[in-house]
Amino acid sequence: MSNKYEPSKVEDNYYKICEDRGYFEIDGNKDIQEEGKNFSIMMPPPNVTGSLHIGHALTFTLQDIITRYKRMDGFKTLWQPGTDHAGIATQNVVEKQLLAEGTTKEELGREKFLERAWLQKETSGGNIVHQMRKLGVTPAWKRERFTMDEGLKEAVKDAFVSLYNDGHITQNNYMVNWCTHDGALSDIEVEHEEVNGKFYHMIYKFADGSGELQVATTRPETYFGDTAIMVHPDDERYTDIIGKEVVLPLTDRKIKVITDSHVDMEFGTGVVKVTPAHDQNDYEVGKRHNLEFIKCFDEAGILNDYCGEFQGLERLEARPVIVKALENAGYIVKIEDHKHQVGHCYRCKNIVEPFISQQWFLSEKVAKSSIEKTKAHNNFHPQHWINSYTAWMDELRPWCISRQLWWGHRIPVFTCNSCNHQWADTADEPEACPKCGEKHYTQDPDVLDTWFSSALWAMSPLGWGNNGKLPELYDLEQDMKDFYPNSLLITGFDIMFFWVARMMMMGDHFQGELPFKDIYMHALVRDEHGAKMSKSKGNVIDPLDMVEEHSADIIRFTLAYLAIQGRDIKLGAKNLEQFRNFTNKLYNAANFLTLNVDTFADLKDIEIKTALGKYMQSRLSHAVEDVREALEAFKFNEAASILYKFVWTEFCDWGIEYSKASKESISELGAIFKETLKLVSPFMPFISDYLYHKLSGTSLEDGAESLMVTSFPKEITQDKETEDMFAIIEEAITALRRAKVVIDMGNSKIAKAYIKLDKQIDAALAKPFIEKLAKVEDIEFVDAKVENSITDVSDNLEVYLPTSEIDMSPIIDKLTKQKEKTQKEFDKLNGMLSNERFVANAPEAVVAENKKALEDAKTKLEKIENELKAIS
């Protein structure tokens, strides 16, 4: 073996070999599959417009670790891959391309635009899949799905038509979140941000000329849609004006003063304008009081003829113009700075408007059963996520599922041109109106929210609702039986309501049971200082750059090691450096072994006979048990930490060092290390395969099997007696090293040492290990204390270094000089702090600093004196 591992020459090559051999597919491990053991996990389908970011890298790494573990543990395993059509995101990308070409989607037409969108999907959709492969993930690529492939289109239509026919999907004029660029949004697609805005205090004059009212608003451009002025019914200040009319500024339109308990009497003047068509709260007031709903701007945010001279202006651009006109006419009393929350579109960051629009809605009642079952079982990891889930779902409102886009699943609702009958149909082109038989009809122009198709993801890629439009390798009945409910979902908490809750709702509705046995919600990956990553801050870590600089193995192990349940991950260069050193440790261990023995058998094929072999095998057994327990509980960080400690400390720092006193054990250690590499494989698949085959004298390129389809370690022999003995050996070595440090000979070899044991061990067996690692030429076990010695006492033994056999004069000289120097420092500080004048006049911080220095000097003096006493 060379002195350096080169991942760039291994990773892509090994990945291709394993994929070509079909290892990633559900029968890839058929030789070790056990009857009745099935495992399924769905990949959160990334957007076809996206690229791999560090959050993806975490999700896919954790999914791959658990999938590889289950595959090696004999499970029939399906990790379902796929990509999402990402309605708004993809349409935005294509529209920008068209604008750059000097045209628009409207000029192109719907059909041609969709051709361009499909082209975009084909060219960029494969990009993120390529990036996932670079990370070494192993989903069943032959089963890769796309949320708008032919089969999944069928599933979406089936689900919609079923829900529509059962009365769960209806079309209503309703107030929705409206982006003037992207159209209707659901509540969770709106990001609320605190902004520095203004409070505009406006005057509304009474129609009879008897006075005026002062009203404060943050959105003066919407006052043209006011249909009432509102006060609290118990507000005595305004009892005499209820029912009176005021005139809207700069217009001749009159509106009445009404009362409603929604008004907060303590806020502002206690007088509120009511704009039912442009405010969520006012919308409810408008319905209660049967007010007129006046839209003062259209879907694009352009002011209409209700706004008089301001007609044609865009709503946000109109604000300063309208305010200036109101000021000039004397309708503005004052303008105050005001911080408040404003909704923004999660995609284009445009300010979102409450807007009344005719949309399609899915009833919140569909989720009722899944909410109750989730509360009863709480299958979240960490469990506290049930609180967030419950808080949101208990306040669930109808889900607006229609989007004003062209790219997406078109809503399968048709309206007859003759009798106006409306119906939902799974056919792309129904034969005729089911009511009158007329063949002329119109399909709804909108598409479904992207999350509607994603909500079916736990079952639709398995073939549910695909109406036979599946790849040949599918067995619909068997796949649904084996893999639904999915065994596990791993995803970021930020899409709990976008995606997880909706899959729970749809899976339970259509299958009668929740779609996941367990749900693991991981936290965010932040920079090393805990700050959220963003391009503007310049702290974004590109996982592909890290793969190129370090390796996929290092990225994977680092993310797993840091993935503590419920905590954000702080990722920095030092973490990656730490685990680069870990790969070096693995490589150097294999190098050492092959320098002594050419090739090694597997652990199952040999009998462990040496004491060291029995000890390391027993310690590996504990590591195997602990790693299994951690992975079964989805504690990826604990599993990685156990591996790290076993490889670095137990096997390398102790086991390999011990072997220098037990050459006959090296062939056994090689077999144990090969078994350890199987344990490492799910986390670091490439280096573990590489080293395993180097130790075996085989080659993956020449047909040898990858570790990924061999059995995960299990039920390895333990030997408590041998473990206890080596615990005493380690304690003796540590005690001797400490004692040698006292005489400044920590790294030097000494001639003689004595050990007095409190526990009985095989001294003859232990002696060579202690002598080799403690660097002592001769160890003698004694029953009594040895006088005139440097002594170190630990839990189960005492060690003695006889001073008669060591030239102590250089050490005594060194300690004496240290004592003199420290004494001078102590005397100086003590004298300074004994001076009352100094203490009274010096700054408090200086006095405190000197007191601490005095205490440190005193402690150092005591230590030196004790060392001199021990030596003499």
ABEGO torsion letter per residue (X at the ends): XBABBBAAAAAAAAAAAAAAAGAABAAAAAAABBBGBBBBBBBBBBBAABBBBAAAAAAAAAAAAAAAAAAAAGBBBBBBBEBBAGAAAAAAAAAAAAAAAGBBAAAAEAAAAAAAAAAAAAAAAAAAAAAAAAAGBBBBAAABBBAABAAAAAAAAAAAAAAAAAGABBBBBBBBBBBAAAEBBBAAABBBBBBBBBBBBBBBBBAAGAEBBBBBBABAAAAAABABBBBBAABAAAAAABGBBBBBBGBABBBBBBBBAABBAABEAGBBBBBAAABAAAAAAAAAAGBBBBBABBAAGBBBAAAEAABGBBAAAAAAAAAAAAAAAGABABBBBBBBBBBBBAAAGBBBBBBBBBBBBBBAAAAAAAAAAAAAAGABOBAAAAAAAAAAAAABBBBBABBBBABEBBBBBBBBAAAGBBBBBABABBABBAAAGBABBBBBABBBBAAAAAAAAAAAAAGBGAGGBBBAABBAAAAAAAAOBBABBBBBAAAAAAAAAAAAAAAAAAAGBBABABBBBBBBBBBAAGBBBBAAAGABBBAAAAAAABEAAAAAAAAAAABBBGBBBBBBAAAAAAAAAAAAAAAAAAAAAAAABABBBBAAABBBABAAAAAAAAAAAAAAAAAAAAAAAGBAAAAAAAAAAAAAAAAAAAAAAAAAABAAAAAAAAAAAAAAAAAAAAABAAAAAAAAAAAAGBBAAAGBBBAAABBBBBGBBBBAAAAAAAAAAAAAAAAAAAAAAAAGAAABBBABBBBBBABBBBAAAAAAAAAAAAGBABBBBBABBBBGBBBBBBAABBBBBBAAABBAAAAAAAAAAAAAAAAAAAAAAAAAAABAAAAAABBAAAAAAAAAAAAAAAAAAAAAAAAAAAAX
